[in-house]
Amino acid sequence: MSIAGREWAFAAFFGVIVLAFALAWRAARRGSSSETFFVAGRRVGAKMNALALLGEMSAASIMGTAALAFSYGFDALYSVLGLVGGWALILILLAERLRAKGNRTLGDVLSARFDGSGVRLLLAVSALGVAIPHTFSQFVAAGVLVNGLFGFSYGSGVIIFGVLTAACVILGGMLGTTWIQTIKAVLLIGCLAVILVLTLASYHFSLATIFASAAAAHPAGQAVLRPGLLMHGRLDAVSYVLTMGLGVAGLPHILSRFFTVPDPRQARQSAALALSGVVLINWAVVLMGFAAIGLIAGRPGYALQGTRLVGGENMAFLHLAHYLAGDVFFGLLCGVVLMTVLAAVSAVVLSAATTLVVDFYRAVVQPAAGKASDVFLSRIAIAFVCLIAGIFALLSHRSNIGLLATIAHAFAASVNFPLIVLTLYWPGLTRRGALLGGAVGFITALGALILGPLVWCDMLGFAAPIFPNHYPTLVSVPAAFLAAWLGSVRAGVRTRDARSLGI
Amino acid sequence: MIGVAKRDMLCAVLVLLVLVAVGLAPMLLPGFARARIAGLPLSMLAVFLATVGVLLLSLALAPSASASLPRGQREDKSA
């Protein structure tokens, strides 16, 4: 990046910091009641909630999808299939029914059916198992970005982002986070639209030319337009799609957004708008990834050799933007990307903190504690989560961000999704069945990940994995559902609130 | 006529099956993976149409929450 581009990027980054603080401060002035802090007073309209949901899409998602298309071609579409499937499941199965329960956390939904704190605690453990790797990976991404763009040390980047995230979420709560996500979504969509138009214009608006150029420029040739460069077979592809899809549909920080709208109808509307946005954005990003092959692969200044890029494969999207639009736009885009990281990690941190306070502290440790202290305790929990994730990020500069994302999605798919769906739809589910299903899903997912190629071979150095697939969901999700069924059918008693669910 | 909950579950399963099937098709059918239509890979076009189809199906389904709550509890009673 030229000096002019770096100056613009720095200015944009500074602008992001100022904007984020301003939004958080304004949200704080709206009051700090429990309702406002945790669920934004349940006054977020459908359109704003849809933009905030799109704002949950992390920079890793945007840049990662483009990088997949750039490096592996067709196999990037499995990510799109998974994401579209997951958001469709949210719209069809979850959005309205979750909002109809009118609660703050997913644990509240389960506790409406099941007595005792066991199921709530299980879901809380899973939610933290999702949130901590997710937050950790975003801090690593932020440190790498700041280091690559501005030349600050990686550690400085992690600390800056950790402090910024903690400050914004502590001040603004869910309302401030919503505003940050909304504005980020608008800016990101605007930038994507500009790059997309420039991309299409550079190929004379011919999609066929884009794919033909990609095949000509990519080292794999025509194979880039067929599956097989990344996926290690059919089972890998299916389990990847399920991990992405069911994982998205089980992510606590996404599902908790539906508690912020006034009623179930608007929850559905926001999910519908978000799904539409997900389809459009993902296809635009995939197309740009393919277009980037023909434009920047092998080009000096952007590529080292073939599809090996300066700064790593995740830079495909940013390099394309710089090539098409120059230093100024590139600098502004860098600011938007950093705001994207902030928006995504803010939601995860707030969700984790809420889980710690509501599902763990108040439900298990101090059930008699009044709600008046919830906001204060959550602020402490937010700082704690940021500190832990920041320490992990500082100690693990070379972390495999892909593995961390896989862990988060695997737990969400194997524990959260089965528990929530069965709670909302199956009157026969008992407390024992829910506990058994959640525990089996968690243990199976964890075991399959450890014994699979990502940990057993890549981290521990063994020659061959014990579990053959990269993603555990083909085994862990059916195991969770089966265990929940087995644990319930022998009980023979309908839960006390099954009829009130109207199912 | 099936209930709303069963309808939603069936649609969810259908969505997953369609998306997995269209993703597996080019792996199982090499000719399909290599085919072109107007210069575009047919398999990619199929994936695109599948995702758009899933979007349209999801949007077309009628709202379900108000129908699934018992009478007297359809309004938002959040605290």
Boltz contact constraints between the chains, C-beta under 6 A:
constraints:
  - contact:
      token1: [A, 77]
      token2: [B, 47]
      max_distance: 6.0
  - contact:
      token1: [A, 78]
      token2: [B, 23]
      max_distance: 6.0
  - contact:
      token1: [A, 81]
      token2: [B, 19]
      max_distance: 6.0
  - contact:
      token1: [A, 81]
      token2: [B, 23]
      max_distance: 6.0
  - contact:
      token1: [A, 84]
      token2: [B, 51]
      max_distance: 6.0
  - contact:
      token1: [A, 84]
      token2: [B, 54]
      max_distance: 6.0
  - contact:
      token1: [A, 85]
      token2: [B, 15]
      max_distance: 6.0
  - contact:
      token1: [A, 85]
      token2: [B, 16]
      max_distance: 6.0
  - contact:
      token1: [A, 85]
      token2: [B, 19]
      max_distance: 6.0
  - contact:
      token1: [A, 88]
      token2: [B, 15]
      max_distance: 6.0
  - contact:
      token1: [A, 88]
      token2: [B, 54]
      max_distance: 6.0
  - contact:
      token1: [A, 88]
      token2: [B, 58]
      max_distance: 6.0
  - contact:
      token1: [A, 89]
      token2: [B, 12]
      max_distance: 6.0
  - contact:
      token1: [A, 91]
      token2: [B, 58]
      max_distance: 6.0
  - contact:
      token1: [A, 92]
      token2: [B, 8]
      max_distance: 6.0
  - contact:
      token1: [A, 92]
      token2: [B, 11]
      max_distance: 6.0
  - contact:
      token1: [A, 92]
      token2: [B, 12]
      max_distance: 6.0
  - contact:
      token1: [A, 92]
      token2: [B, 58]
      max_distance: 6.0
  - contact:
      token1: [A, 93]
      token2: [B, 8]
      max_distance: 6.0
  - contact:
      token1: [A, 93]
      token2: [B, 12]
      max_distance: 6.0
  - contact:
      token1: [A, 96]
      token2: [B, 64]
      max_distance: 6.0
  - contact:
      token1: [A, 96]
      token2: [B, 65]
      max_distance: 6.0
  - contact:
      token1: [A, 97]
      token2: [B, 65]
      max_distance: 6.0
  - contact:
      token1: [A, 100]
      token2: [B, 65]
      max_distance: 6.0
  - contact:
      token1: [A, 102]
      token2: [B, 78]
      max_distance: 6.0
  - contact:
      token1: [A, 207]
      token2: [B, 40]
      max_distance: 6.0
  - contact:
      token1: [A, 208]
      token2: [B, 39]
      max_distance: 6.0
  - contact:
      token1: [A, 208]
      token2: [B, 40]
      max_distance: 6.0
  - contact:
      token1: [A, 225]
      token2: [B, 41]
      max_distance: 6.0
  - contact:
      token1: [A, 226]
      token2: [B, 33]
      max_distance: 6.0
  - contact:
      token1: [A, 227]
      token2: [B, 26]
      max_distance: 6.0
  - contact:
      token1: [A, 227]
      token2: [B, 27]
      max_distance: 6.0
  - contact:
      token1: [A, 234]
      token2: [B, 24]
      max_distance: 6.0
  - contact:
      token1: [A, 234]
      token2: [B, 27]
      max_distance: 6.0
  - contact:
      token1: [A, 237]
      token2: [B, 23]
      max_distance: 6.0
  - contact:
      token1: [A, 238]
      token2: [B, 20]
      max_distance: 6.0
  - contact:
      token1: [A, 241]
      token2: [B, 20]
      max_distance: 6.0
  - contact:
      token1: [A, 241]
      token2: [B, 23]
      max_distance: 6.0
  - contact:
      token1: [A, 263]
      token2: [B, 76]
      max_distance: 6.0
  - contact:
      token1: [A, 264]
      token2: [B, 65]
      max_distance: 6.0
  - contact:
      token1: [A, 268]
      token2: [B, 63]
      max_distance: 6.0
  - contact:
      token1: [A, 272]
      token2: [B, 59]
      max_distance: 6.0
  - contact:
      token1: [A, 279]
      token2: [B, 51]
      max_distance: 6.0
  - contact:
      token1: [A, 279]
      token2: [B, 55]
      max_distance: 6.0
  - contact:
      token1: [A, 425]
      token2: [B, 5]
      max_distance: 6.0
  - contact:
      token1: [A, 502]
      token2: [B, 68]
      max_distance: 6.0
  - contact:
      token1: [A, 502]
      token2: [B, 69]
      max_distance: 6.0
  - contact:
      token1: [A, 502]
      token2: [B, 70]
      max_distance: 6.0
  - contact:
      token1: [A, 503]
      token2: [B, 5]
      max_distance: 6.0
